[in-house]
Amino acid sequence: MKPNAWTIEELQHLVDTYFSMLEKEQAGLPYSKAEYNRYLQTKIERSRGSIEMKWMNVSAVLSERGMVYVKGYKPYPNYQKILQDVVLTKINGVKAVA
């Protein structure tokens, strides 16, 4: 797995999958966090734990703004500005640019 910093492309994949889980959760639809994690591992070559920690960072960005977040991913506020930028870009409906 990659020991280096996350790229904007990796973060966009991560945030997209997070919001997909959140949409399903809010709609009351079943989904598997483990399946999302395995899928994401094939796209960005990061470890299960690394992905889960980043999802907790996404929860923190949302929580700090009074928004709902995926149950089970307790907000972990130690995140990079680039992740915050990608999340806010997703919320605002525009594509982030590197």
N, CA and C of each residue as an Amber inpcrd file, in Angstrom:
protein
   294
   0.8270000  -1.1840000   0.0000000   0.0000000   0.0000000   0.0000000
   0.8750000   1.2530000   0.0000000   0.3020000   2.3590000  -0.4300000
   1.0440000   3.6020000  -0.5670000   1.2830000   4.2740000   0.7930000
   2.5310000   4.6140000   1.1020000   2.7980000   5.3400000   2.3410000
   2.7540000   6.8600000   2.1620000   2.5940000   7.3350000   0.9350000
   2.6670000   8.7670000   0.6480000   1.3250000   9.4770000   0.8290000
   1.3600000  10.7860000   0.6740000   0.1600000  11.6030000   0.8350000
  -0.9140000  11.2260000  -0.1860000  -2.1450000  11.4100000   0.2240000
  -3.2710000  11.1250000  -0.6570000  -3.3300000  12.1700000  -1.7680000
  -3.6550000  11.7100000  -2.9670000  -3.8340000  12.6190000  -4.0930000
  -5.2740000  13.1150000  -4.1270000  -5.5040000  14.1720000  -4.8650000
  -6.8620000  14.6880000  -4.9920000  -7.7750000  13.6540000  -5.6560000
  -7.2320000  12.8910000  -6.5970000  -8.0330000  11.8550000  -7.2660000
  -8.4460000  10.7720000  -6.2730000  -7.5200000  10.3620000  -5.4150000
  -7.8510000   9.3590000  -4.3950000  -8.9210000   9.8970000  -3.4480000
  -8.7610000  11.1420000  -3.0460000  -9.7330000  11.7390000  -2.1320000
 -11.0960000  11.8900000  -2.7840000 -11.1300000  12.1880000  -4.0640000
 -12.4160000  12.2830000  -4.7600000 -13.1170000  10.9250000  -4.7870000
 -12.3740000   9.8520000  -5.0530000 -12.9600000   8.5030000  -4.9950000
 -13.4710000   8.2140000  -3.5930000 -12.6720000   8.5370000  -2.5840000
 -13.0350000   8.2900000  -1.1990000 -14.3160000   9.0410000  -0.8270000
 -14.3790000  10.3140000  -1.1770000 -15.5440000  11.1410000  -0.8440000
 -16.7760000  10.6710000  -1.6190000 -16.6040000  10.3020000  -2.8690000
 -17.7390000   9.7790000  -3.6520000 -18.3220000   8.5270000  -3.0110000
 -17.4690000   7.6010000  -2.5790000 -17.9900000   6.3770000  -1.9530000
 -18.6330000   6.6880000  -0.6090000 -18.0610000   7.6260000   0.1250000
 -18.6410000   8.0230000   1.4110000 -20.0620000   8.5520000   1.1970000
 -20.2150000   9.4630000   0.2450000 -21.5330000  10.0370000   0.0010000
 -22.5190000   9.0090000  -0.5470000 -22.0300000   8.0160000  -1.2520000
 -22.9020000   6.9390000  -1.7120000 -23.4430000   6.1610000  -0.5120000
 -22.5570000   5.8750000   0.4450000 -23.0100000   5.1920000   1.6720000
 -24.0020000   6.0610000   2.4370000 -23.7040000   7.3390000   2.5540000
 -24.5780000   8.2570000   3.2910000 -25.9570000   8.3440000   2.6470000
 -25.9950000   8.4010000   1.3260000 -27.2840000   8.4510000   0.6210000
 -28.0970000   7.1950000   0.8880000 -27.4430000   6.0360000   0.8210000
 -28.1550000   4.7840000   1.0850000 -28.6560000   4.7520000   2.5230000
 -27.8120000   5.1610000   3.4490000 -28.1930000   5.1700000   4.8580000
 -29.3920000   6.0780000   5.0920000 -29.3670000   7.2650000   4.5280000
 -30.4630000   8.2090000   4.7180000 -31.7570000   7.7350000   4.0560000
 -31.6290000   6.9430000   3.0040000 -32.8030000   6.4020000   2.3180000
 -33.2940000   5.1070000   2.9620000 -32.5770000   4.6170000   3.9630000
 -32.9600000   3.3750000   4.6300000 -32.6540000   2.1330000   3.8180000
 -31.7360000   2.2530000   2.8680000 -31.3710000   1.1200000   2.0170000
 -30.1860000   0.3610000   2.6090000 -30.1730000  -0.9560000   2.4510000
 -29.0460000  -1.7260000   2.9790000 -27.7860000  -1.5040000   2.1410000
 -26.6510000  -1.5570000   2.8090000 -25.3640000  -1.4790000   2.1240000
 -24.3110000  -2.0760000   3.0520000 -23.1690000  -2.3770000   2.4890000
 -22.0810000  -2.9590000   3.2550000 -20.8680000  -2.0340000   3.2310000
 -20.4950000  -1.5310000   4.4100000 -19.3080000  -0.6800000   4.4910000
 -18.0790000  -1.4610000   4.0490000 -18.0270000  -2.7320000   4.4090000
 -16.8800000  -3.5730000   4.0340000 -16.7720000  -3.7030000   2.5190000
 -17.8970000  -3.8470000   1.8290000 -17.8660000  -3.9420000   0.3720000
 -17.4020000  -2.6300000  -0.2500000 -17.8680000  -1.5220000   0.2780000
 -17.4050000  -0.2240000  -0.2120000 -15.9060000  -0.0850000  -0.0010000
 -15.4320000  -0.5270000   1.1520000 -14.0110000  -0.4260000   1.4530000
 -13.1950000  -1.2920000   0.4960000 -13.6280000  -2.5360000   0.2890000
 -12.9070000  -3.4210000  -0.6380000 -12.8860000  -2.8370000  -2.0520000
 -14.0090000  -2.3100000  -2.4820000 -14.0700000  -1.6790000  -3.8070000
 -13.0670000  -0.5280000  -3.8870000 -13.0770000   0.3280000  -2.8760000
 -12.1980000   1.4880000  -2.8880000 -10.7250000   1.0800000  -2.8560000
 -10.4090000   0.0010000  -2.1500000  -9.0300000  -0.4830000  -2.1230000
  -8.5290000  -0.8220000  -3.5240000  -9.4090000  -1.3250000  -4.3720000
  -9.0010000  -1.6680000  -5.7430000  -8.8090000  -0.4270000  -6.6040000
  -9.4700000   0.6580000  -6.2520000  -9.3850000   1.8980000  -7.0300000
  -8.1990000   2.7610000  -6.6260000  -7.8760000   2.7760000  -5.3350000
  -6.8510000   3.7130000  -4.8770000  -5.6650000   3.0440000  -4.1770000
  -5.7000000   1.7390000  -4.0350000  -4.5840000   0.9830000  -3.4630000
  -4.1700000   1.4950000  -2.0830000  -5.1490000   1.6930000  -1.2300000
  -4.9180000   2.0730000   0.1660000  -5.4570000   0.9610000   1.0590000
  -4.9640000   0.8980000   2.2840000  -5.3800000  -0.1640000   3.1990000
  -6.7820000   0.0870000   3.7460000  -7.3820000  -0.9740000   4.2490000
  -8.7140000  -0.8950000   4.8570000  -8.7270000   0.1590000   5.9680000
  -7.7320000   0.0920000   6.8390000  -7.6700000   1.0230000   7.9590000
  -7.4600000   2.4630000   7.5290000  -6.6530000   2.6620000   6.5080000
  -6.3970000   4.0060000   5.9950000  -7.6760000   4.6120000   5.4270000
  -8.4320000   3.8090000   4.7100000  -9.7040000   4.2670000   4.1360000
 -10.6910000   4.5950000   5.2510000 -10.7840000   3.7400000   6.2450000
 -11.7310000   3.9880000   7.3360000 -11.3760000   5.2620000   8.0980000
 -10.0890000   5.4980000   8.3120000  -9.6690000   6.7200000   9.0040000
 -10.0580000   7.9500000   8.1840000  -9.8590000   7.8860000   6.8830000
 -10.2300000   9.0250000   6.0280000 -11.7420000   9.2350000   6.0270000
 -12.5050000   8.1310000   6.0610000 -13.9580000   8.2840000   6.1420000
 -14.3450000   8.9740000   7.4470000 -13.6200000   8.6970000   8.5250000
 -13.8760000   9.3800000   9.7940000 -13.5290000  10.8670000   9.6720000
 -12.5050000  11.1710000   8.8820000 -12.1720000  12.5740000   8.6210000
 -13.2970000  13.2670000   7.8520000 -13.8850000  12.5690000   6.8900000
 -15.0240000  13.1270000   6.1490000 -16.1690000  13.4050000   7.1210000
 -16.4220000  12.4650000   8.0320000 -17.4560000  12.6730000   9.0470000
 -17.1820000  13.9370000   9.8510000 -15.9170000  14.1800000  10.1710000
 -15.5600000  15.3760000  10.9430000 -15.8810000  16.6470000  10.1660000
 -15.5420000  16.6690000   8.8880000 -15.8350000  17.8520000   8.0590000
 -17.3370000  18.1190000   8.0650000 -18.1310000  17.0750000   7.9040000
 -19.5900000  17.2310000   7.8920000 -20.1210000  17.6320000   9.2560000
 -19.6450000  16.9680000  10.3000000 -20.0980000  17.2420000  11.6630000
 -19.8210000  18.6880000  12.0620000 -18.6560000  19.1880000  11.6960000
 -18.2880000  20.5630000  12.0290000 -19.2200000  21.5820000  11.3860000
 -19.9320000  21.1580000  10.3610000 -20.8720000  22.0360000   9.6660000
 -22.3190000  21.7200000  10.0290000 -22.4940000  20.8900000  11.0540000
 -23.8410000  20.5520000  11.5140000 -24.5830000  19.6190000  10.5840000
 -23.8470000  18.8860000   9.7650000 -24.4630000  17.9770000   8.8010000
 -24.4240000  16.5450000   9.3230000 -25.2990000  15.7150000   8.7940000
 -25.2960000  14.3050000   9.1660000 -24.1030000  13.6140000   8.5190000
 -23.6840000  12.5270000   9.1470000 -22.5720000  11.7430000   8.6180000
 -22.8860000  10.2660000   8.7720000 -22.1060000   9.4190000   8.1360000
 -22.3410000   7.9760000   8.1460000 -22.1900000   7.4360000   9.5610000
 -23.2130000   6.7180000  10.0040000 -23.1550000   6.0830000  11.3200000
 -22.0050000   5.0840000  11.3390000 -21.2970000   5.0660000  12.4310000
 -20.1960000   4.1220000  12.5530000 -18.8550000   4.7250000  12.1780000
 -18.8680000   5.8960000  11.5760000 -17.6170000   6.5950000  11.2740000
 -17.5840000   7.8720000  12.1000000 -17.2310000   7.6840000  13.3710000
 -17.1670000   8.7820000  14.3280000 -16.2090000   9.8540000  13.8110000
 -16.6100000  11.1260000  13.9020000 -15.7560000  12.2020000  13.3940000
 -14.3590000  12.1950000  14.0190000 -13.3720000  12.2180000  13.1610000
 -11.9700000  12.3130000  13.5640000 -11.4220000  13.5800000  12.9180000
 -11.2910000  14.6570000  13.7080000 -11.0300000  15.9750000  13.1340000
  -9.6010000  16.2680000  12.6820000  -8.7020000  15.3390000  12.7660000
  -7.3180000  15.5920000  12.3490000  -7.1850000  15.3040000  10.8500000
  -7.6350000  16.2510000  10.0280000  -7.6330000  16.0310000   8.5830000
  -6.8930000  17.1550000   7.8610000  -6.5160000  16.8660000   6.6030000
  -5.8200000  17.8460000   5.7780000  -6.8230000  18.7950000   5.1110000
  -6.3460000  19.9830000   4.8150000  -7.1940000  20.9720000   4.1480000
  -7.6840000  20.4610000   2.7980000  -6.8480000  19.7080000   2.0930000
  -7.2600000  19.2070000   0.7710000  -8.4850000  18.2980000   0.8940000
  -8.5560000  17.5010000   1.9620000  -9.7350000  16.6530000   2.1560000
 -10.9550000  17.5240000   2.4070000 -10.8080000  18.5220000   3.2470000
 -11.9110000  19.4470000   3.5010000 -12.3710000  20.0890000   2.1930000
 -11.4280000  20.5110000   1.3710000 -11.7680000  21.1320000   0.0950000
 -12.5560000  20.1830000  -0.8050000 -12.1490000  18.9200000  -0.8590000
 -12.8350000  17.9310000  -1.6960000 -14.2550000  17.6960000  -1.1740000
 -14.4060000  17.5900000   0.1400000 -15.7340000  17.3820000   0.7290000
 -16.6270000  18.5880000   0.4460000 -16.1190000  19.7830000   0.6710000
 -16.9260000  20.9810000   0.4450000 -17.2750000  21.1470000  -1.0320000
 -16.3690000  20.7730000  -1.8980000 -16.6380000  20.8110000  -3.3320000
 -17.7620000  19.8370000  -3.6750000 -17.7300000  18.6630000  -3.0760000
 -18.7870000  17.6600000  -3.3030000 -20.1300000  18.2020000  -2.8220000
 -20.1420000  18.7960000  -1.6460000 -21.3740000  19.3440000  -1.0840000
 -21.9400000  20.4330000  -1.9840000 -21.0520000  21.2360000  -2.5470000
 -21.4830000  22.3570000  -3.3890000 -21.7630000  21.9400000  -4.8300000
 -21.5050000  20.6740000  -5.1640000 -21.8670000  20.1440000  -6.4630000
 -20.9610000  20.5170000  -7.6180000 -19.7260000  20.8590000  -7.3340000
 -18.7720000  21.1370000  -8.4080000 -17.5810000  20.2230000  -8.2560000
 -16.8520000  20.0290000  -9.3200000 -15.7000000  19.1420000  -9.2980000
 -14.4590000  19.8850000  -8.8090000 -13.7350000  19.2470000  -7.8810000
 -12.4940000  19.8400000  -7.3650000 -11.4180000  19.7830000  -8.4230000
 -10.5610000  20.7660000  -8.4190000  -9.4580000  20.8340000  -9.3700000
  -8.1530000  20.8010000  -8.5960000  -7.1990000  20.0270000  -9.1100000
  -5.8950000  19.9230000  -8.4300000  -5.1220000  21.2030000  -8.5550000
